[in-house]
Amino acid sequence: MKSPLGLLVKGSFRYTTKRLGELVAERKPKKLIAVGDRVSENITRKGINLDVAVVDNRVMRKPIAPVKLEAKKTYNLRNPPGTIADEAWIVMKQAVEEQARAKVLVEGEEDLLTLVAVLSAPEGSMVVYGQPREGIVVVDVTEVTKREIRDIVERMEHRLSKD
């Protein structure tokens, strides 16, 4: 996840959320999903309508106070660092299908859940995550991005099955 999976918007929190607001207004995504505490918090503070927030009460692997984020439903998910738990696929699909804002509270690590979010979201959605010390990454969910992400996940599974 070191290389951006989509459009890297570099800059301050203020600039990146302003630019995201413009992209959302322009593209009108079916669903807007944020992966990460800081990015989820900044999006909601800016007044951008967020459908799903995936958080773990950590920023740069350091504990933080929980993000204040109103959600109709909160899902709890155990996802050990460096993995994608089997349960993640079910939980993310349920969260994306909610008609009101949903929050996925992760015990463990949420970084790789960006991949699950892209594959769970309907085409025409956006997935946003933070790129440490650079800005945010905006992934437009299309048939092509789903294929690319599926490829990454399959390679990860193949590597794990060899261990």
C-alpha positions as CSV (number, residue, x, y, z in Angstrom):
1,M,0.0,0.0,0.0
2,K,3.1,2.3,-0.2
3,S,2.2,3.2,-3.8
4,P,-1.1,5.0,-4.3
5,L,-3.9,3.0,-5.8
6,G,-5.6,6.0,-7.4
7,L,-5.3,9.8,-7.6
8,L,-2.8,11.2,-5.0
9,V,-3.9,14.6,-3.8
10,K,-0.9,16.1,-2.1
11,G,-1.1,18.8,0.5
12,S,-2.5,19.9,3.9
13,F,-5.7,18.5,5.4
14,R,-7.4,21.7,4.5
15,Y,-6.3,21.5,0.8
16,T,-6.9,17.8,0.4
17,T,-10.5,17.9,1.8
18,K,-11.3,20.9,-0.3
19,R,-10.1,19.1,-3.4
20,L,-12.0,16.0,-2.4
21,G,-15.2,18.1,-2.0
22,E,-14.7,19.3,-5.5
23,L,-14.2,15.8,-6.8
24,V,-17.3,14.5,-5.0
25,A,-19.4,17.4,-6.3
26,E,-18.1,16.8,-9.9
27,R,-18.3,12.9,-9.9
28,K,-21.3,12.4,-7.5
29,P,-20.1,8.9,-6.3
30,K,-22.7,6.2,-5.5
31,K,-20.9,5.6,-2.2
32,L,-18.0,7.5,-0.5
33,I,-15.9,5.3,1.7
34,A,-13.0,6.5,3.8
35,V,-10.4,4.2,5.2
36,G,-8.5,5.7,8.1
37,D,-9.2,7.8,11.2
38,R,-7.8,11.1,10.2
39,V,-9.2,11.0,6.6
40,S,-12.7,10.0,7.9
41,E,-12.6,12.8,10.5
42,N,-11.5,15.4,8.0
43,I,-14.2,14.4,5.5
44,T,-17.0,14.6,8.0
45,R,-15.7,17.9,9.5
46,K,-15.7,19.4,6.0
47,G,-19.4,18.4,5.7
48,I,-18.8,15.9,2.8
49,N,-21.4,13.1,2.9
50,L,-19.5,10.0,3.9
51,D,-21.2,6.7,3.6
52,V,-18.7,4.4,5.3
53,A,-15.9,5.2,7.6
54,V,-13.3,2.5,8.4
55,V,-11.4,3.4,11.6
56,D,-9.1,1.7,14.1
57,N,-8.5,4.5,16.7
58,R,-4.9,4.9,15.5
59,V,-3.0,7.3,13.3
60,M,0.4,6.3,12.0
61,R,0.1,3.2,14.3
62,K,-0.2,5.3,17.4
63,P,-3.4,5.3,19.5
64,I,-5.7,8.3,19.3
65,A,-9.0,9.4,20.8
66,P,-11.9,7.8,18.9
67,V,-13.1,9.8,15.9
68,K,-16.4,11.5,16.7
69,L,-18.5,10.3,13.9
70,E,-22.2,9.8,13.8
71,A,-23.2,6.5,12.2
72,K,-26.5,4.7,12.0
73,K,-24.7,1.4,12.5
74,T,-21.3,0.4,13.8
75,Y,-19.7,-2.9,12.8
76,N,-16.9,-4.4,14.8
77,L,-14.2,-6.2,13.0
78,R,-11.0,-8.0,14.2
79,N,-8.3,-7.7,11.5
80,P,-4.8,-8.5,12.5
81,P,-2.0,-6.3,11.1
82,G,-0.8,-7.2,7.6
83,T,-3.8,-9.3,6.9
84,I,-7.3,-9.3,5.5
85,A,-9.5,-11.3,7.8
86,D,-12.2,-13.5,6.1
87,E,-14.8,-11.7,8.2
88,A,-13.7,-8.4,6.6
89,W,-15.4,-9.2,3.3
90,I,-18.7,-9.8,5.0
91,V,-18.6,-6.8,7.3
92,M,-17.5,-4.4,4.5
93,K,-20.2,-5.6,2.2
94,Q,-22.8,-5.1,4.9
95,A,-21.5,-1.6,5.7
96,V,-21.5,-0.6,2.1
97,E,-25.1,-1.8,1.7
98,E,-26.4,0.3,4.6
99,Q,-28.7,3.1,3.5
100,A,-27.3,5.5,6.1
101,R,-23.7,6.2,7.3
102,A,-22.0,3.1,8.7
103,K,-18.8,2.8,10.7
104,V,-16.5,-0.2,10.7
105,L,-14.5,-0.2,13.9
106,V,-11.4,-2.3,13.5
107,E,-9.5,-4.0,16.2
108,G,-6.1,-4.5,14.7
109,E,-5.3,-2.7,11.5
110,E,-7.4,-1.1,8.8
111,D,-4.8,-0.4,6.1
112,L,-5.4,-3.4,3.8
113,L,-9.1,-2.9,4.1
114,T,-8.8,-0.3,1.4
115,L,-8.6,-3.3,-1.0
116,V,-11.8,-4.8,0.5
117,A,-13.6,-1.5,0.3
118,V,-12.8,-1.1,-3.4
119,L,-14.0,-4.6,-4.2
120,S,-17.1,-4.3,-2.0
121,A,-18.2,-0.9,-3.4
122,P,-20.5,-0.6,-6.4
123,E,-18.9,0.8,-9.5
124,G,-19.2,4.6,-9.6
125,S,-18.1,4.8,-5.9
126,M,-15.0,6.4,-4.4
127,V,-12.7,5.1,-1.8
128,V,-10.4,7.5,0.0
129,Y,-7.5,6.8,2.3
130,G,-4.6,8.8,3.7
131,Q,-1.1,8.6,2.2
132,P,1.2,9.3,5.2
133,R,3.0,12.6,5.0
134,E,1.7,13.3,1.5
135,G,-2.1,13.7,1.4
136,I,-5.0,11.5,0.4
137,V,-5.6,9.0,-2.3
138,V,-8.9,8.9,-4.2
139,V,-9.8,5.6,-5.9
140,D,-12.6,5.7,-8.4
141,V,-14.3,2.3,-8.3
142,T,-14.5,1.1,-11.9
143,E,-14.4,-2.3,-13.5
144,V,-10.7,-1.7,-14.2
145,T,-9.8,-0.7,-10.6
146,K,-11.7,-3.7,-9.3
147,R,-9.7,-6.0,-11.7
148,E,-6.4,-4.5,-10.6
149,I,-7.3,-4.8,-6.9
150,R,-8.5,-8.4,-7.3
151,D,-5.1,-9.1,-8.9
152,I,-3.3,-7.7,-5.9
153,V,-5.5,-9.7,-3.4
154,E,-4.9,-12.9,-5.4
155,R,-1.2,-12.4,-5.4
156,M,-1.3,-11.7,-1.6
157,E,-3.3,-14.9,-1.0
158,H,-0.9,-16.9,-3.2
159,R,2.1,-15.6,-1.2
160,L,0.4,-16.5,2.0
161,S,-0.5,-20.0,0.9
162,K,3.2,-20.6,0.1
163,D,4.2,-19.8,3.7
